[in-house]
Amino acid sequence: MRTVDVGLGARQVLAAPGVGRVVGVHRKALYLEFPAGLCAVTSCAAPPGPLHLRCTVLPPARCGHPVRADGRVLRGETWTLGLTAPGWTGRLPPPAALGEVSTPREIAAVVPVLGGRGPGLTPEGDDLLAGLILVARAGGGPAVEAELVALAHSVPTNSIASAFLLWAARGQCIGPAHDVLGDLAGTRRDPGAASRLTAVGSSSGAALLAGLRLAASAGADGLSRAISTIGYDRLLS
C-alpha cells in the first residue's frame, strides 16, 4: 500500500512522534486519535480532505489497535504508510468573488438547533453547519477565522464532526466542497461539482451542499427560515 496525499490537519496530527489508537473502522476510512488530535486514513474512494491521509489500499485494523507516528511514517500493527507524500490543500476563492455571505453571528444563532442533530457519522446538522462555516470563512477572509474557530468549538457533537467543523472554520473541507465553492463564486466553473459532493456519504455531501448554498444566498430571509424552506426543519425539532 502507498500514501497518495495528506491533508493539512492529518499532517499536523502526525508531525510529532506519538502513540495513538484506532477509534473508528469504516468501509472507506479508519479514524485515528493521537494526543495532537484526530485524523483519518482513507482509501482513494474517499475524497481528499484536511483530516485525510489517503492511500491506495485501506489497511486492516480494529478499534483499539495502537498506531504510531514519528513525522516520517505512520505504523499500525501490520502495516506502514509513509508521510512524505504530497500535501493536499483546498483552494478558497477570493472573498470578493462570493459577495455578501452569512456572517459568524448569523451562523452562531443556528448552532444550538443544528449542532449534533440528525443521522450520520458526522451528524447531518453538523454537515450543514460545516458548509455554512466554510463559506463564511471564504467570504470573510482571515479576519473572521478566530471567531469561526470559537464557534466550531461551541458545537455540541462528537469528536469526528468537531474536527471537521474546526477545519471548515480554517477554510478547509473535503475536495468536492471546494469545487462547489469555486463554482458558486464563479472562479472555477464546474457543473459536475454538486453531483460529486452529494455522492459523499449517505447524507453528508447533500447536507454540506445545502450549507454552502444557504450561506451564499440566505440573505435577508435569515438562516433559520431558509433552513426550514429546504426541509432541514426536521433537525430543529
Secondary structure per residue as TSV (DSSP state, phi and psi in degrees):
chain	resnum	aa	ss	phi	psi
A	1	M	-	360.0	152.7
A	2	R	-	-138.7	141.7
A	3	T	E	-75.9	133.8
A	4	V	E	-98.1	-50.2
A	5	D	E	-157.4	162.5
A	6	V	E	-133.6	124.2
A	7	G	E	-74.5	164.8
A	8	L	H	-57.9	-44.1
A	9	G	H	-68.1	-42.3
A	10	A	H	-62.7	-42.1
A	11	R	H	-59.9	-41.7
A	12	Q	H	-65.0	-44.5
A	13	V	H	-65.5	-37.9
A	14	L	H	-93.5	0.7
A	15	A	S	-70.0	-34.8
A	16	A	S	-98.3	146.1
A	17	P	-	-57.3	134.1
A	18	G	E	-173.2	161.7
A	19	V	E	-113.2	130.5
A	20	G	E	-128.7	-165.4
A	21	R	E	-147.0	158.3
A	22	V	E	-79.1	124.2
A	23	V	E	-113.8	-3.6
A	24	G	E	-160.8	134.6
A	25	V	E	-125.2	120.1
A	26	H	-	-133.7	173.2
A	27	R	S	-60.3	-36.6
A	28	K	S	-111.7	-3.5
A	29	A	E	-154.1	148.4
A	30	L	E	-113.3	128.0
A	31	Y	E	-97.7	130.2
A	32	L	E	-118.4	136.7
A	33	E	E	-114.0	122.7
A	34	F	E	-117.7	164.6
A	35	P	T	-53.9	-31.9
A	36	A	T	-82.5	-7.4
A	37	G	E	139.3	-163.1
A	38	L	E	-113.8	142.4
A	39	C	E	-145.4	174.9
A	40	A	E	-133.0	133.7
A	41	V	E	-93.7	123.0
A	42	T	E	-126.8	160.4
A	43	S	E	-79.9	172.8
A	44	C	T	-74.5	-3.9
A	45	A	T	-72.0	-19.9
A	46	A	S	-89.4	150.2
A	47	P	-	-74.3	161.3
A	48	P	-	-64.7	152.9
A	49	G	-	-165.8	168.9
A	50	P	T	-63.3	-32.5
A	51	L	T	-95.4	1.1
A	52	H	E	-96.1	130.7
A	53	L	E	-105.3	107.5
A	54	R	E	-92.2	140.1
A	55	C	E	-137.5	164.5
A	56	T	S	-67.9	-33.3
A	57	V	S	-136.2	128.3
A	58	L	-	-69.0	123.9
A	59	P	-	-72.9	156.5
A	60	P	-	-74.8	142.4
A	61	A	-	-167.2	159.6
A	62	R	-	-128.3	154.4
A	63	C	T	-56.3	135.3
A	64	G	T	95.4	-16.5
A	65	H	-	-59.9	139.9
A	66	P	E	-76.5	149.8
A	67	V	E	-136.4	151.4
A	68	R	E	-133.7	142.1
A	69	A	E	-132.9	147.6
A	70	D	-	-135.4	17.0
A	71	G	S	89.8	-18.6
A	72	R	S	-112.7	-37.9
A	73	V	E	-139.7	158.1
A	74	L	E	-115.5	127.0
A	75	R	E	-120.3	133.2
A	76	G	-	-104.2	-166.0
A	77	E	S	-67.6	-34.3
A	78	T	S	-130.0	13.9
A	79	W	-	-148.4	159.9
A	80	T	E	-138.3	136.9
A	81	L	E	-126.7	131.4
A	82	G	E	-74.3	151.8
A	83	L	S	-110.4	12.2
A	84	T	-	-94.6	8.8
A	85	A	S	-66.9	164.7
A	86	P	-	-57.1	144.6
A	87	G	E	-81.0	154.8
A	88	W	E	-122.2	133.4
A	89	T	-	-134.8	130.0
A	90	G	-	-75.7	135.5
A	91	R	-	-87.1	140.2
A	92	L	-	-107.5	142.1
A	93	P	-	-71.7	161.0
A	94	P	-	-60.4	141.5
A	95	P	H	-51.4	-39.8
A	96	A	H	-64.7	-24.3
A	97	A	H	-69.8	-22.6
A	98	L	H	-90.8	-15.8
A	99	G	-	69.1	-146.9
A	100	E	S	-79.3	126.0
A	101	V	-	-127.0	170.5
A	102	S	-	-60.7	142.2
A	103	T	-	-93.6	162.1
A	104	P	H	-54.7	-38.2
A	105	R	H	-65.2	-41.1
A	106	E	H	-65.1	-39.5
A	107	I	H	-68.5	-40.1
A	108	A	H	-57.2	-31.2
A	109	A	H	-67.4	-25.6
A	110	V	H	-101.1	-4.8
A	111	V	H	-57.9	-44.1
A	112	P	H	-61.6	-26.1
A	113	V	H	-101.2	-11.7
A	114	L	H	-107.2	-34.0
A	115	G	T	-57.9	123.8
A	116	G	T	75.3	4.4
A	117	R	-	-92.4	148.0
A	118	G	S	93.5	173.6
A	119	P	S	-80.1	169.0
A	120	G	T	111.5	156.3
A	121	L	T	-58.2	-45.3
A	122	T	T	-103.3	113.2
A	123	P	T	-51.6	146.4
A	124	E	H	-58.4	-37.0
A	125	G	H	-62.9	-35.5
A	126	D	H	-70.8	-35.8
A	127	D	H	-63.8	-40.5
A	128	L	H	-61.9	-44.4
A	129	L	H	-61.3	-39.5
A	130	A	H	-60.6	-39.2
A	131	G	H	-65.5	-42.9
A	132	L	H	-60.6	-45.5
A	133	I	H	-66.7	-41.1
A	134	L	H	-61.6	-43.5
A	135	V	H	-65.7	-40.6
A	136	A	H	-61.9	-39.3
A	137	R	H	-68.0	-41.5
A	138	A	H	-65.6	-43.4
A	139	G	H	-77.3	-29.0
A	140	G	H	-93.2	-16.1
A	141	G	G	73.6	-172.2
A	142	P	G	-57.9	-23.5
A	143	A	G	-63.2	-26.0
A	144	V	G	-100.3	-0.1
A	145	E	H	-62.3	-46.5
A	146	A	H	-60.4	-40.3
A	147	E	H	-65.8	-39.8
A	148	L	H	-70.4	-36.4
A	149	V	H	-62.4	-44.2
A	150	A	H	-62.3	-39.5
A	151	L	H	-62.8	-46.0
A	152	A	H	-60.9	-39.5
A	153	H	H	-62.4	-26.7
A	154	S	T	-80.8	-11.0
A	155	V	-	-73.5	124.4
A	156	P	-	-80.7	95.9
A	157	T	-	-152.8	-173.1
A	158	N	-	-82.4	170.5
A	159	S	H	-66.8	-33.9
A	160	I	H	-68.7	-49.4
A	161	A	H	-62.6	-38.8
A	162	S	H	-61.6	-42.0
A	163	A	H	-63.3	-41.8
A	164	F	H	-67.3	-38.2
A	165	L	H	-63.8	-40.6
A	166	L	H	-63.6	-38.2
A	167	W	H	-74.8	-30.3
A	168	A	H	-62.0	-38.3
A	169	A	H	-64.6	-25.1
A	170	R	T	-92.6	6.2
A	171	G	T	87.4	22.0
A	172	Q	-	-129.7	129.7
A	173	C	-	-144.6	-172.4
A	174	I	-	-69.0	155.5
A	175	G	H	-51.4	-49.3
A	176	P	H	-61.6	-28.7
A	177	A	H	-66.4	-38.9
A	178	H	H	-67.7	-34.6
A	179	D	H	-63.4	-44.2
A	180	V	H	-63.0	-42.2
A	181	L	H	-60.9	-43.7
A	182	G	H	-62.0	-37.4
A	183	D	H	-69.0	-41.9
A	184	L	H	-61.4	-37.8
A	185	A	H	-79.0	-14.8
A	186	G	T	78.6	12.0
A	187	T	S	-89.1	-22.0
A	188	R	S	-145.5	93.9
A	189	R	-	-63.3	126.5
A	190	D	-	-151.7	83.5
A	191	P	T	-60.7	-24.4
A	192	G	T	-88.7	-1.4
A	193	A	H	-62.4	-43.3
A	194	A	H	-62.3	-40.9
A	195	S	H	-64.7	-39.2
A	196	R	H	-66.0	-35.7
A	197	L	H	-71.9	-43.4
A	198	T	H	-66.8	-19.4
A	199	A	T	-76.4	-9.0
A	200	V	S	-81.0	120.4
A	201	G	T	67.0	-175.2
A	202	S	T	-82.9	-33.6
A	203	S	T	-141.6	-12.5
A	204	S	H	-59.7	-48.0
A	205	G	H	-63.8	-41.1
A	206	A	H	-65.3	-39.8
A	207	A	H	-69.5	-39.1
A	208	L	H	-59.4	-45.6
A	209	L	H	-60.2	-43.1
A	210	A	H	-61.1	-42.1
A	211	G	H	-64.1	-42.3
A	212	L	H	-59.9	-46.5
A	213	R	H	-68.9	-39.3
A	214	L	H	-63.7	-46.6
A	215	A	H	-62.8	-28.1
A	216	A	H	-87.3	-10.1
A	217	S	H	-141.5	-2.7
A	218	A	-	-60.7	-39.9
A	219	G	G	54.9	-140.4
A	220	A	G	-70.5	-17.6
A	221	D	G	-64.6	-25.1
A	222	G	-	85.3	149.6
A	223	L	H	-68.2	-41.4
A	224	S	H	-59.5	-44.7
A	225	R	H	-67.7	-41.0
A	226	A	H	-65.2	-39.0
A	227	I	H	-60.4	-41.8
A	228	S	H	-67.6	-34.2
A	229	T	H	-70.4	-22.4
A	230	I	T	-100.9	9.9
A	231	G	T	95.5	3.3
A	232	Y	G	-88.5	7.1
A	233	D	G	-65.1	-20.7
A	234	R	G	-61.2	-25.6
A	235	L	G	-77.1	-15.1
A	236	L	G	-89.3	-9.7
A	237	S	-	-85.0	360.0
